Amino acid sequence: MGWHRELLIGFDLETTGTDPFEARIVTAAVVEVRDGEIAGRREWLADPGVPIPPDASAVHGISDERAAAEGLPADRVADAVADALTGYWAAGVPVVAYNASFDLTLLAAELRRHGLPSLGDRLGGAPPAPVVDPYTIDRWVDRYRRGKRTLEAVCAEYGVVLDTAHDAGADALAAARLARAIADRHPKVAALGPAELHRRQIEWHAAWAADFQSFLRRKGNADAVVDGAWPLREPEGTRV
């Protein structure tokens, strides 16, 4: 039957910026998806505690005023999202996130910022797994396809409907459906168990990062560094 035909957990964050170590959560969604349909859904609006830049508001539509009036404290949102995700991982259920290293790294940074238990702490020292990242998988199995690799573009490639891009709930649902569509198109991906697929994605991302770093350096950026860690990046000063 394959992992893609079982329960999948779509996960997405909308944030104040693009640096996962500095940006803050604005909205979050955790969506249970079975057979491509929503089986459960939780969403959060946070007051990030810092101004939301206009460029970020233009993307996800959340203003400072709305976040302050309607949002929960940022620490409560980060704690609730982390509890939700680690509950699924503890049960062996795959969490699907598009460009997972951004969302999970940002969540981990929020937990550190607020002095909350890390994802690993909540899992008794185990890493957050299994994770399914359609971005990493598609980039490996169809590496020579031209064009953008945004969620919208890759959904279009696989015939997945994305109702409202940059809405956390819609993006989380689309990511789960996209993971299923990729596995349907690529039987070798579908045949892997969730744990093995997680391990392969670590390898695939590291290989991509090394290749991309080499490309950037050949093009004249001698100091280019592309982080090969997946699905969690570590802040500067803690990497080994």
C-alpha contacts under 8 A as a table, 3 or more apart, distances in Angstrom:
res1	aa1	res2	aa2	distance
1	M	4	H	7.97
1	M	5	R	6.23
2	G	5	R	5.65
2	G	6	E	7.12
2	G	190	A	5.69
2	G	191	A	6.25
2	G	192	L	7.76
2	G	193	G	7.43
3	W	6	E	5.33
3	W	7	L	7.86
3	W	190	A	6.77
3	W	192	L	7.90
3	W	193	G	6.50
3	W	194	P	6.41
4	H	7	L	7.63
4	H	8	L	7.26
4	H	179	A	7.01
4	H	180	R	4.95
4	H	183	A	6.63
4	H	190	A	6.70
5	R	34	R	7.22
5	R	35	D	6.06
5	R	180	R	7.20
6	E	34	R	6.23
6	E	35	D	7.14
7	L	32	E	6.90
7	L	33	V	5.86
7	L	34	R	4.85
7	L	35	D	7.64
7	L	93	V	6.91
7	L	94	P	7.73
8	L	32	E	6.00
8	L	33	V	5.20
8	L	34	R	6.41
8	L	93	V	6.64
8	L	94	P	5.66
8	L	95	V	6.23
8	L	96	V	6.77
8	L	176	A	6.36
9	I	30	V	6.55
9	I	31	V	5.50
9	I	32	E	4.70
9	I	33	V	6.03
9	I	88	Y	7.86
9	I	93	V	7.36
9	I	94	P	6.27
9	I	95	V	4.63
9	I	96	V	5.69
9	I	176	A	6.75
10	G	29	A	7.73
10	G	30	V	5.66
10	G	31	V	4.90
10	G	32	E	6.38
10	G	33	V	7.04
10	G	95	V	6.01
10	G	96	V	4.79
10	G	97	A	6.08
10	G	172	A	4.38
10	G	173	L	5.53
10	G	174	A	7.80
10	G	175	A	6.12
10	G	176	A	5.05
11	F	28	A	7.60
11	F	29	A	5.67
11	F	30	V	4.73
11	F	31	V	6.48
11	F	95	V	6.76
11	F	96	V	5.98
11	F	97	A	5.16
11	F	168	A	7.84
11	F	169	G	7.98
11	F	171	D	7.87
11	F	172	A	4.68
11	F	173	L	7.78
11	F	175	A	7.76
12	D	28	A	5.82
12	D	29	A	5.48
12	D	30	V	6.95
12	D	97	A	6.19
12	D	98	Y	7.61
12	D	103	D	6.70
12	D	168	A	5.23
12	D	169	G	7.11
12	D	171	D	6.32
12	D	172	A	5.00
13	L	25	I	6.52
13	L	26	V	7.35
13	L	27	T	5.74
13	L	28	A	4.49
13	L	29	A	6.62
13	L	103	D	6.12
13	L	168	A	5.67
14	E	25	I	6.26
14	E	26	V	5.58
14	E	27	T	5.07
14	E	28	A	6.36
14	E	60	H	6.69
14	E	166	H	6.87
14	E	167	D	7.27
14	E	168	A	5.96
15	T	18	T	7.69
15	T	23	A	6.26
15	T	24	R	5.45
15	T	25	I	4.61
15	T	26	V	4.84
15	T	27	T	6.78
15	T	56	A	7.15
16	T	23	A	5.23
16	T	24	R	5.37
16	T	25	I	6.67
16	T	26	V	6.58
16	T	51	P	7.95
16	T	52	I	5.27
16	T	53	P	6.41
16	T	56	A	5.65
16	T	57	S	7.79
17	G	20	P	7.68
17	G	22	E	7.72
17	G	23	A	4.91
17	G	24	R	7.28
17	G	53	P	7.61
17	G	56	A	6.25
18	T	23	A	6.47
19	D	22	E	5.47
19	D	23	A	5.59
20	P	23	A	5.45
20	P	24	R	7.98
20	P	102	F	5.79
20	P	103	D	7.25
20	P	105	T	5.92
20	P	106	L	4.32
20	P	109	A	7.35
21	F	105	T	7.07
21	F	106	L	5.81
21	F	109	A	5.68
21	F	235	P	6.84
22	E	106	L	7.77
22	E	109	A	7.72
23	A	106	L	6.99
24	R	48	P	5.78
24	R	106	L	7.38
24	R	110	E	6.98
25	I	28	A	7.11
25	I	46	A	6.56
25	I	48	P	6.11
25	I	74	A	7.19
25	I	78	A	7.73
25	I	106	L	7.86
25	I	107	L	7.71
25	I	110	E	7.82
26	V	45	L	5.92
26	V	46	A	4.97
26	V	47	D	6.63
26	V	48	P	5.99
26	V	62	I	7.62
26	V	67	A	7.45
27	T	43	E	7.30
27	T	44	W	5.50
27	T	45	L	4.57
27	T	46	A	5.99
27	T	168	A	6.39
28	A	43	E	5.59
28	A	44	W	5.16
28	A	45	L	6.74
28	A	81	V	7.51
28	A	168	A	5.68
28	A	169	G	7.45
29	A	41	R	7.38
29	A	42	R	5.74
29	A	43	E	4.34
29	A	44	W	6.47
29	A	168	A	5.36
29	A	169	G	5.07
29	A	172	A	6.53
30	V	41	R	6.00
30	V	42	R	5.30
30	V	43	E	6.44
30	V	81	V	7.63
30	V	84	A	7.67
30	V	85	L	7.82
30	V	169	G	7.26
30	V	172	A	6.81
31	V	38	I	6.87
31	V	39	A	7.60
31	V	40	G	5.83
31	V	41	R	4.40
31	V	42	R	6.29
31	V	169	G	7.04
31	V	172	A	6.38
31	V	173	L	6.29
32	E	38	I	5.85
32	E	39	A	5.15
32	E	40	G	4.77
32	E	41	R	6.05
33	V	36	G	5.77
33	V	37	E	5.31
33	V	38	I	4.66
33	V	39	A	5.38
33	V	40	G	7.17
33	V	173	L	7.17
33	V	176	A	6.81
33	V	177	R	7.91
34	R	37	E	5.40
34	R	38	I	6.48
34	R	39	A	6.14
36	G	176	A	7.56
36	G	177	R	5.62
36	G	180	R	7.69
38	I	41	R	7.17
38	I	173	L	7.58
43	E	168	A	7.88
43	E	169	G	6.89
44	W	71	G	7.79
44	W	72	L	7.70
44	W	77	V	6.59
45	L	67	A	6.90
45	L	70	E	7.18
45	L	71	G	4.79
45	L	72	L	6.26
45	L	77	V	7.64
46	A	67	A	6.15
46	A	70	E	7.85
46	A	71	G	4.21
46	A	72	L	4.73
46	A	73	P	5.90
46	A	74	A	5.32
46	A	77	V	6.26
47	D	67	A	4.76
47	D	68	A	5.29
47	D	70	E	7.69
47	D	71	G	4.60
47	D	72	L	5.68
47	D	73	P	5.46
47	D	74	A	5.67
48	P	51	P	7.64
48	P	52	I	7.92
48	P	67	A	7.47
48	P	73	P	7.16
48	P	74	A	5.27
49	G	73	P	7.85
49	G	74	A	7.03
51	P	64	D	6.24
52	I	56	A	6.51
52	I	57	S	6.45
52	I	63	S	6.81
52	I	64	D	5.86
53	P	56	A	5.33
53	P	57	S	6.34
54	P	57	S	5.00
54	P	58	A	6.05
55	D	58	A	5.12
55	D	59	V	6.57
56	A	59	V	5.16
56	A	60	H	6.51
56	A	61	G	7.88
57	S	60	H	5.43
57	S	61	G	4.86
57	S	62	I	5.20
57	S	63	S	5.76
58	A	61	G	5.47
58	A	62	I	7.86
59	V	166	H	6.46
60	H	166	H	5.31
60	H	167	D	6.14
62	I	66	R	6.46
62	I	67	A	6.71
63	S	66	R	5.30
63	S	67	A	6.19
64	D	67	A	5.17
64	D	68	A	6.05
65	E	68	A	5.25
65	E	69	A	6.09
66	R	69	A	5.09
66	R	70	E	5.72
66	R	71	G	7.23
67	A	70	E	5.46
67	A	71	G	4.70
68	A	71	G	5.72
72	L	76	R	6.70
72	L	77	V	6.56
73	P	76	R	5.47
73	P	77	V	6.58
74	A	77	V	5.22
74	A	78	A	6.22
75	D	78	A	5.18
75	D	79	D	6.03
75	D	110	E	7.54
75	D	111	L	7.45
75	D	114	H	5.93
75	D	116	L	7.94
76	R	79	D	5.14
76	R	80	A	6.06
77	V	80	A	5.14
77	V	81	V	6.08
78	A	81	V	5.27
78	A	82	A	6.07
78	A	107	L	6.62
78	A	110	E	6.42
78	A	111	L	6.34
79	D	82	A	5.19
79	D	83	D	6.11
79	D	111	L	7.11
79	D	116	L	7.06
80	A	83	D	5.11
80	A	84	A	6.16
81	V	84	A	5.09
81	V	85	L	6.23
82	A	85	L	5.27
82	A	86	T	6.03
82	A	107	L	7.57
82	A	119	L	6.48
83	D	86	T	5.33
83	D	87	G	6.03
83	D	122	R	7.60
84	A	87	G	5.27
84	A	88	Y	6.72
85	L	88	Y	5.32
85	L	89	W	6.35
85	L	95	V	7.27
86	T	89	W	4.91
86	T	90	A	5.92
86	T	119	L	6.74
86	T	122	R	6.65
86	T	123	L	6.50
86	T	128	P	7.15
87	G	90	A	5.23
87	G	91	A	6.53
88	Y	91	A	5.14
88	Y	92	G	6.34
88	Y	93	V	5.13
88	Y	94	P	7.27
88	Y	95	V	7.44
89	W	92	G	4.87
89	W	93	V	5.40
89	W	94	P	6.66
89	W	95	V	7.36
89	W	128	P	6.67
89	W	129	A	5.84
89	W	130	P	6.51
90	A	93	V	7.57
90	A	123	L	6.72
92	G	129	A	7.74
92	G	130	P	6.93
93	V	130	P	7.00
94	P	129	A	7.12
94	P	130	P	4.94
94	P	131	V	5.46
94	P	132	V	6.44
94	P	194	P	6.72
95	V	129	A	7.70
95	V	130	P	6.50
95	V	131	V	4.94
95	V	132	V	6.05
96	V	100	A	7.65
96	V	131	V	5.85
96	V	132	V	4.61
96	V	133	D	5.79
96	V	134	P	7.61
96	V	172	A	7.68
96	V	175	A	6.36
96	V	176	A	5.68
96	V	179	A	7.36
97	A	100	A	4.78
97	A	103	D	7.47
97	A	131	V	7.47
97	A	132	V	6.49
97	A	133	D	5.31
97	A	134	P	7.23
97	A	172	A	6.81
97	A	175	A	6.03
97	A	176	A	7.51
98	Y	133	D	5.23
98	Y	134	P	5.61
98	Y	135	Y	5.51
98	Y	151	L	6.98
98	Y	172	A	8.00
98	Y	175	A	5.79
99	N	102	F	5.87
99	N	103	D	7.14
99	N	133	D	6.07
99	N	134	P	7.38
99	N	135	Y	5.46
99	N	136	T	6.95
100	A	103	D	5.32
100	A	104	L	5.87
100	A	131	V	7.79
100	A	132	V	7.88
100	A	133	D	5.73
100	A	230	W	7.86
100	A	231	P	5.87
101	S	104	L	5.45
101	S	105	T	5.64
101	S	229	A	7.94
101	S	230	W	5.68
101	S	231	P	4.42
101	S	232	L	5.29
101	S	233	R	6.60
102	F	105	T	5.34
102	F	106	L	6.04
102	F	232	L	7.91
103	D	106	L	5.18
103	D	107	L	6.14
104	L	107	L	5.01
104	L	108	A	6.07
104	L	231	P	6.83
104	L	232	L	6.04
105	T	108	A	5.07
105	T	109	A	6.18
105	T	231	P	7.54
105	T	232	L	5.07
105	T	233	R	5.64
105	T	234	E	7.52
106	L	109	A	5.02
106	L	110	E	6.27
107	L	110	E	5.09
107	L	111	L	6.34
108	A	111	L	5.13
108	A	112	R	6.37
108	A	118	S	6.45
108	A	119	L	6.92
109	A	112	R	5.12
109	A	113	R	6.06
110	E	113	R	4.93
110	E	114	H	6.29
111	L	114	H	5.39
111	L	115	G	6.11
111	L	116	L	4.90
111	L	117	P	6.57
111	L	118	S	6.09
112	R	115	G	5.10
112	R	116	L	6.08
112	R	117	P	7.64
112	R	118	S	7.05
113	R	116	L	7.73
117	P	120	G	8.00
117	P	121	D	5.74
117	P	122	R	6.47
118	S	121	D	5.02
118	S	122	R	6.32
119	L	122	R	5.21
119	L	123	L	6.43
119	L	127	P	7.51
119	L	128	P	6.47
120	G	123	L	4.98
120	G	124	G	6.31
120	G	125	G	4.75
120	G	126	A	5.41
120	G	127	P	5.40
120	G	128	P	6.45
121	D	124	G	5.23
121	D	125	G	5.25
121	D	126	A	7.68
122	R	125	G	7.35
123	L	126	A	5.29
123	L	127	P	7.20
123	L	128	P	7.46
128	P	131	V	7.36
129	A	195	A	7.40
129	A	198	H	7.04
130	P	194	P	5.90
130	P	195	A	5.72
130	P	197	L	7.99
130	P	198	H	5.62
131	V	194	P	7.79
131	V	198	H	5.88
131	V	231	P	7.51
132	V	179	A	7.28
132	V	194	P	7.87
132	V	197	L	7.53
132	V	198	H	6.65
133	D	136	T	5.44
133	D	137	I	6.25
133	D	179	A	7.42
133	D	201	Q	7.82
134	P	137	I	5.02
134	P	138	D	5.76
134	P	175	A	6.90
134	P	178	L	6.66
134	P	179	A	5.36
134	P	182	I	7.44
135	Y	138	D	5.40
135	Y	139	R	6.05
135	Y	149	R	7.19
135	Y	151	L	7.75
136	T	139	R	5.26
136	T	140	W	6.38
136	T	201	Q	6.57
136	T	204	W	7.11
136	T	205	H	6.26
137	I	140	W	5.25
137	I	141	V	6.15
137	I	201	Q	6.77
137	I	204	W	7.73
138	D	141	V	5.27
138	D	142	D	5.67
138	D	143	R	7.21
138	D	182	I	7.23
139	R	142	D	5.69
139	R	143	R	4.90
139	R	149	R	7.83
140	W	143	R	5.09
140	W	204	W	6.40
140	W	208	W	7.86
141	V	186	H	7.87
142	D	145	R	5.80
148	K	153	A	6.06
148	K	154	V	7.66
149	R	152	E	7.94
149	R	153	A	5.83
149	R	154	V	5.72
150	T	153	A	5.14
150	T	154	V	6.14
151	L	154	V	5.32
151	L	155	C	5.94
151	L	171	D	7.92
151	L	175	A	7.69
152	E	155	C	5.22
152	E	156	A	6.25
152	E	162	L	6.81
152	E	165	A	7.05
153	A	156	A	5.14
153	A	157	E	6.33
154	V	157	E	4.89
154	V	158	Y	6.39
155	C	158	Y	5.27
155	C	159	G	5.90
155	C	160	V	4.72
155	C	161	V	6.65
155	C	162	L	6.93
155	C	174	A	7.48
155	C	178	L	6.27
156	A	159	G	5.03
156	A	160	V	6.01
156	A	161	V	7.31
157	E	160	V	7.79
158	Y	178	L	7.10
158	Y	181	A	6.29
158	Y	182	I	7.04
159	G	181	A	8.00
160	V	174	A	6.95
160	V	177	R	6.77
160	V	178	L	6.20
160	V	181	A	7.52
161	V	174	A	6.97
162	L	165	A	6.34
162	L	170	A	6.69
162	L	171	D	7.08
162	L	174	A	5.73
163	D	170	A	6.31
164	T	167	D	5.83
164	T	170	A	5.83
164	T	171	D	7.49
165	A	170	A	6.68
165	A	171	D	6.19
166	H	170	A	7.43
166	H	171	D	6.31
167	D	170	A	5.32
167	D	171	D	5.97
168	A	171	D	5.17
168	A	172	A	6.00
169	G	172	A	5.19
169	G	173	L	6.23
170	A	173	L	5.23
170	A	174	A	6.07
171	D	174	A	5.01
171	D	175	A	6.02
172	A	175	A	5.16
172	A	176	A	6.48
173	L	176	A	5.33
173	L	177	R	6.30
174	A	177	R	5.07
174	A	178	L	5.88
175	A	178	L	4.98
175	A	179	A	6.18
176	A	179	A	5.19
176	A	180	R	6.51
177	R	180	R	5.17
177	R	181	A	6.25
178	L	181	A	4.92
178	L	182	I	6.08
179	A	182	I	5.23
179	A	183	A	6.28
180	R	183	A	5.19
180	R	184	D	6.17
181	A	184	D	5.00
181	A	185	R	6.30
182	I	185	R	5.18
182	I	186	H	6.04
182	I	189	V	7.85
183	A	186	H	5.01
183	A	187	P	5.97
183	A	188	K	7.72
183	A	189	V	5.39
183	A	190	A	4.64
184	D	187	P	6.20
184	D	190	A	6.80
186	H	189	V	5.57
186	H	190	A	6.65
187	P	190	A	4.86
187	P	191	A	6.03
188	K	191	A	5.13
188	K	192	L	6.75
189	V	192	L	5.59
189	V	197	L	7.38
190	A	193	G	7.79
192	L	196	E	5.95
192	L	197	L	5.60
193	G	196	E	5.30
193	G	197	L	5.99
194	P	197	L	5.05
194	P	198	H	6.10
195	A	198	H	5.10
195	A	199	R	6.42
196	E	199	R	5.05
196	E	200	R	6.17
197	L	200	R	5.01
197	L	201	Q	6.17
198	H	201	Q	5.23
198	H	202	I	6.54
199	R	202	I	5.23
199	R	203	E	6.63
200	R	203	E	5.08
200	R	204	W	6.04
201	Q	204	W	4.83
201	Q	205	H	5.88
201	Q	230	W	7.66
202	I	205	H	5.45
202	I	206	A	6.23
202	I	229	A	7.27
202	I	230	W	5.53
202	I	231	P	7.26
203	E	206	A	5.18
203	E	207	A	6.15
204	W	207	A	5.19
204	W	208	W	6.15
205	H	208	W	5.07
205	H	209	A	6.04
205	H	228	G	6.19
205	H	229	A	7.38
205	H	230	W	6.62
206	A	209	A	5.11
206	A	210	A	6.21
206	A	227	D	7.94
206	A	228	G	4.35
206	A	229	A	6.53
206	A	230	W	7.61
207	A	210	A	5.24
207	A	211	D	6.23
207	A	228	G	7.58
208	W	211	D	5.15
208	W	212	F	6.03
208	W	228	G	7.81
209	A	212	F	5.12
209	A	213	Q	5.96
209	A	226	V	5.47
209	A	227	D	6.39
209	A	228	G	5.13
210	A	213	Q	5.14
210	A	214	S	6.21
210	A	226	V	7.04
210	A	228	G	6.99
211	D	214	S	5.16
211	D	215	F	6.22
212	F	215	F	4.95
212	F	216	L	6.22
212	F	226	V	7.12
213	Q	216	L	5.18
213	Q	217	R	6.27
213	Q	224	A	6.14
213	Q	225	V	5.89
213	Q	226	V	5.42
214	S	217	R	5.15
214	S	218	R	6.14
215	F	218	R	5.14
215	F	219	K	6.27
216	L	219	K	5.07
216	L	220	G	6.65
216	L	221	N	5.61
216	L	222	A	7.57
216	L	224	A	6.31
217	R	220	G	5.23
217	R	221	N	4.61
217	R	222	A	4.69
217	R	223	D	7.03
217	R	224	A	6.12
218	R	221	N	7.13
218	R	222	A	7.57
221	N	224	A	5.51
227	D	233	R	7.50
229	A	232	L	6.26
229	A	233	R	5.41
229	A	234	E	7.96
230	W	233	R	6.37
234	E	238	T	6.25
234	E	239	R	5.79
235	P	238	T	5.89
235	P	239	R	6.82
236	E	239	R	6.22
